Amino acid sequence: MRVEWSVSRYGAGTSLFVKLSTDLPPKVSWVVTTSAVSSLLVCAQELEELTRTRCWLEEPALRESIVSRTGEREEQLVLALHRLARAQRRLPEDPSSNTPEWEKLHRTFHRVLVAGCRSRWLTDFCDQLSDPASRYRLISQDESERDEIGEHRLIAEPAVDGDAEGAVEALLNQYRLTAAKCMERFEVTCDPRASAAKQLHSLGL
């Protein structure tokens, strides 16, 4: 649910609480107050937990997928990266949002990345966390151009070459960068006295 649409629909003078998802804890909410988007608070604890859990799950999934890689899997990953790079990312009418096609291809890339880990449970867990992660990723987007295709290439190329250390490092760095950018953009409800960067550092992210 877009914040700008909510403000225009219900009025800038209305306090609006929008749950990110019905299956997320109640503490995770967007808070829109007067003067359009004057205050947007995101629970840092939820984001930190999500980022940490994704790193815990996807590191072994990616390592195992690289160890068990086949020529077919490598081709699928190269093709997924190619399609993602060619897709139009931003909506023309709303540059702050991504096109549905880009989101679909982005999800496919990350699925293919760990698909060879030989554990349906692990891939399902990784995929389950993609939905809340995508919402925080959208929040982290700003006017600056982030080279996300370059970031995905840094993950895919070592994965195809069998370099598990390089691929894992690039993947985890991407997740941590997204979390840091998100926390820097908004005030943190969990501890308003601490900066987002300090909170990430204290948790080892």
C-alpha positions as CSV (number, residue, x, y, z in Angstrom):
1,M,0.0,0.0,0.0
2,R,1.6,3.3,-1.1
3,V,2.0,5.9,1.5
4,E,1.4,8.8,-0.9
5,W,-1.8,7.2,-2.1
6,S,-3.0,6.7,1.4
7,V,-2.4,10.4,2.3
8,S,-4.2,11.7,-0.8
9,R,-7.1,9.3,-0.2
10,Y,-7.7,9.9,3.5
11,G,-6.2,13.4,3.9
12,A,-2.9,14.7,5.1
13,G,-4.3,15.6,8.6
14,T,-5.2,12.0,9.4
15,S,-3.0,9.7,11.4
16,L,-2.9,6.5,9.4
17,F,-1.5,3.2,10.5
18,V,-0.9,0.7,7.8
19,K,0.2,-2.9,8.6
20,L,2.9,-4.1,6.2
21,S,1.3,-7.5,6.1
22,T,-1.4,-9.3,8.0
23,D,1.0,-12.1,8.8
24,L,3.6,-9.9,10.4
25,P,3.7,-8.9,14.1
26,P,1.6,-5.9,15.1
27,K,4.7,-3.9,16.1
28,V,5.6,-3.5,12.4
29,S,3.6,-0.6,11.0
30,W,3.9,2.5,8.9
31,V,2.9,5.6,10.7
32,V,1.8,8.6,8.6
33,T,1.0,11.8,10.4
34,T,0.2,15.4,9.3
35,S,1.9,17.2,6.4
36,A,1.9,14.3,4.1
37,V,4.8,12.0,5.0
38,S,6.2,13.9,7.9
39,S,7.0,10.9,10.0
40,L,7.4,7.3,8.8
41,L,8.5,4.9,11.5
42,V,9.6,1.4,10.9
43,C,10.4,-1.1,13.6
44,A,14.2,-1.6,13.4
45,Q,14.0,-4.8,15.5
46,E,11.9,-6.5,12.9
47,L,14.2,-5.5,10.1
48,E,17.3,-6.5,12.0
49,E,15.8,-9.9,12.8
50,L,14.7,-10.4,9.2
51,T,18.1,-9.5,7.8
52,R,19.9,-11.7,10.3
53,T,17.6,-14.7,9.6
54,R,18.0,-14.3,5.8
55,C,21.7,-14.3,6.2
56,W,21.6,-17.4,8.4
57,L,19.4,-19.3,5.9
58,E,20.7,-18.2,2.6
59,E,24.5,-18.6,3.3
60,P,24.3,-22.4,3.7
61,A,21.7,-22.6,0.9
62,L,24.0,-20.8,-1.5
63,R,27.1,-22.7,-0.5
64,E,25.3,-26.1,-1.0
65,S,23.8,-24.9,-4.2
66,I,27.3,-24.0,-5.5
67,V,28.8,-27.3,-4.4
68,S,26.0,-29.2,-6.1
69,R,25.8,-27.0,-9.2
70,T,25.3,-28.4,-12.7
71,G,25.6,-27.0,-16.1
72,E,21.9,-26.6,-16.3
73,R,21.8,-24.7,-13.0
74,E,24.5,-22.4,-14.1
75,E,22.7,-21.7,-17.4
76,Q,19.5,-20.9,-15.4
77,L,21.4,-18.4,-13.2
78,V,23.0,-16.7,-16.1
79,L,19.7,-16.4,-17.9
80,A,17.9,-15.1,-14.7
81,L,20.6,-12.4,-14.4
82,H,20.3,-11.5,-18.1
83,R,16.5,-11.1,-18.0
84,L,16.7,-9.1,-14.8
85,A,19.3,-6.7,-16.4
86,R,17.1,-6.2,-19.5
87,A,13.9,-5.5,-17.6
88,Q,12.6,-2.0,-17.0
89,R,12.7,-1.5,-13.3
90,R,10.9,1.7,-12.3
91,L,7.3,2.5,-13.1
92,P,7.1,5.5,-15.4
93,E,4.2,7.1,-13.5
94,D,5.9,6.4,-10.1
95,P,9.7,6.2,-10.2
96,S,9.8,5.2,-6.6
97,S,8.1,1.9,-7.4
98,N,9.3,-1.1,-9.3
99,T,7.4,-2.7,-12.2
100,P,5.7,-6.1,-11.5
101,E,7.8,-7.7,-14.2
102,W,11.1,-6.5,-12.5
103,E,9.9,-7.8,-9.1
104,K,9.0,-11.1,-10.6
105,L,12.4,-11.5,-12.3
106,H,14.2,-10.4,-9.2
107,R,12.4,-13.1,-7.1
108,T,13.3,-15.6,-9.8
109,F,17.0,-14.7,-9.7
110,H,17.2,-15.3,-5.9
111,R,15.2,-18.5,-6.2
112,V,17.5,-19.9,-8.8
113,L,20.5,-18.8,-6.8
114,V,19.7,-21.3,-4.0
115,A,17.6,-23.8,-5.9
116,G,20.4,-26.4,-6.1
117,C,20.8,-26.7,-2.3
118,R,18.9,-30.1,-2.3
119,S,16.6,-29.1,0.5
120,R,13.0,-28.1,-0.3
121,W,12.6,-27.0,3.3
122,L,15.5,-24.6,3.1
123,T,14.5,-23.1,-0.2
124,D,10.9,-22.7,1.1
125,F,12.1,-20.9,4.2
126,C,14.3,-18.6,2.0
127,D,11.3,-17.9,-0.3
128,Q,9.0,-17.2,2.6
129,L,11.2,-14.4,3.9
130,S,11.3,-12.7,0.5
131,D,7.9,-11.1,0.9
132,P,8.6,-9.0,4.0
133,A,12.1,-8.4,2.7
134,S,10.8,-6.9,-0.5
135,R,8.6,-4.4,1.4
136,Y,11.7,-3.2,3.3
137,R,13.6,-3.1,0.1
138,L,11.0,-0.7,-1.4
139,I,11.2,1.5,1.7
140,S,15.0,1.7,1.2
141,Q,14.8,3.0,-2.3
142,D,15.5,6.7,-2.7
143,E,16.4,9.1,-5.5
144,S,20.0,7.9,-5.8
145,E,20.7,5.3,-8.4
146,R,21.9,2.1,-6.8
147,D,23.7,-0.3,-9.1
148,E,21.6,-3.3,-8.1
149,I,22.3,-5.2,-11.4
150,G,26.0,-4.8,-10.6
151,E,25.4,-6.2,-7.1
152,H,23.5,-9.2,-8.6
153,R,26.3,-9.7,-11.1
154,L,28.8,-9.8,-8.2
155,I,26.7,-12.6,-6.7
156,A,26.1,-14.6,-9.9
157,E,29.5,-14.6,-11.4
158,P,31.4,-16.2,-8.5
159,A,28.5,-18.6,-8.0
160,V,28.9,-19.8,-11.6
161,D,32.6,-20.0,-11.2
162,G,32.3,-22.1,-8.0
163,D,33.6,-19.4,-5.7
164,A,31.3,-19.9,-2.7
165,E,33.2,-17.4,-0.5
166,G,32.8,-14.6,-3.1
167,A,29.2,-15.3,-3.9
168,V,28.2,-15.5,-0.2
169,E,30.1,-12.3,0.7
170,A,28.3,-10.5,-2.2
171,L,24.9,-11.8,-1.2
172,L,25.2,-10.9,2.5
173,N,26.6,-7.5,1.7
174,Q,23.6,-6.8,-0.5
175,Y,21.1,-7.7,2.2
176,R,23.0,-5.7,4.8
177,L,23.3,-2.7,2.6
178,T,19.5,-2.7,2.0
179,A,18.9,-2.9,5.7
180,A,21.3,-0.1,6.4
181,K,19.8,2.2,3.8
182,C,16.3,1.4,5.1
183,M,17.2,2.2,8.7
184,E,19.0,5.4,7.7
185,R,16.0,6.7,5.8
186,F,13.5,6.5,8.6
187,E,13.4,7.1,12.3
188,V,13.8,4.0,14.4
189,T,11.0,3.2,16.8
190,C,12.9,0.7,18.9
191,D,15.5,3.1,20.3
192,P,15.0,6.7,19.0
193,R,18.3,7.8,20.7
194,A,20.4,5.5,18.7
195,S,21.3,5.9,15.0
196,A,20.4,3.2,12.6
197,A,24.1,2.7,11.8
198,K,24.9,2.1,15.5
199,Q,22.1,-0.4,15.9
200,L,23.2,-2.4,12.9
201,H,26.8,-2.4,14.2
202,S,25.8,-3.5,17.7
203,L,24.0,-6.5,16.2
204,G,26.9,-7.5,14.0
205,L,25.0,-6.7,10.7
